[in-house]
C-alpha cells in the first residue's frame, strides 16, 4: 500500500485516499489469493461460527474501521499519524500473547521501550532538546493554500 500511495500522490490522482486504499486492498487480495492456494498444500476451512466471526473481525474492524480512523488522523496531522504506525508491532505481539499464548521476551520489552520513547519524543520535546525547525518553501505554501481553497470551495 505504501508504494501505491506514493505512486498515486506523484501522478496527482484526484480521488479520496479511502477510495484508492480500498482498491489497493481489493486488487492486492485478488492477486494474493491464487498464491495462497499454490503455497498452502493442505487447503481447508470450515464454515462455522469461528470462521464467520474471524472474517467479520478482519473485514469490518480491522479493514474498514481502522482505515476510516487512519484517514481521519491523516487529515488532522499526517506526521503525527505516521509516528503512531511504529506502535503496530507492539500491539501485534501483545495481542498474540493474550489470544495465542505467545511468550514476550526481554527483547520485546526493550524494543517496545525504544519505540514508545521515540514516539513520545516525536510528539513532544520530552528531553528538552532543541528540535530542528522545518521551513515550508513559499511555493509549497501557496500550493497548499490553493488546494485548501479548492477543497472548501472558496475563491
Secondary structure, 3 states (H helix, E strand, C coil): CHHHHHHHHHCCCCCCHHHHHHHHHHHHHHHHHHHHHHHCCCCCCCCCHHHHHHHHHHHHHHHHHHHHHHHHHHHHCHHHHHHHHHHHHHHHHHHHHHHHCCCCCHHHHHHHHHHHHHHHHHHCCCCCCCCCCCCCCHHHHHHHHHHHHHHHCCC
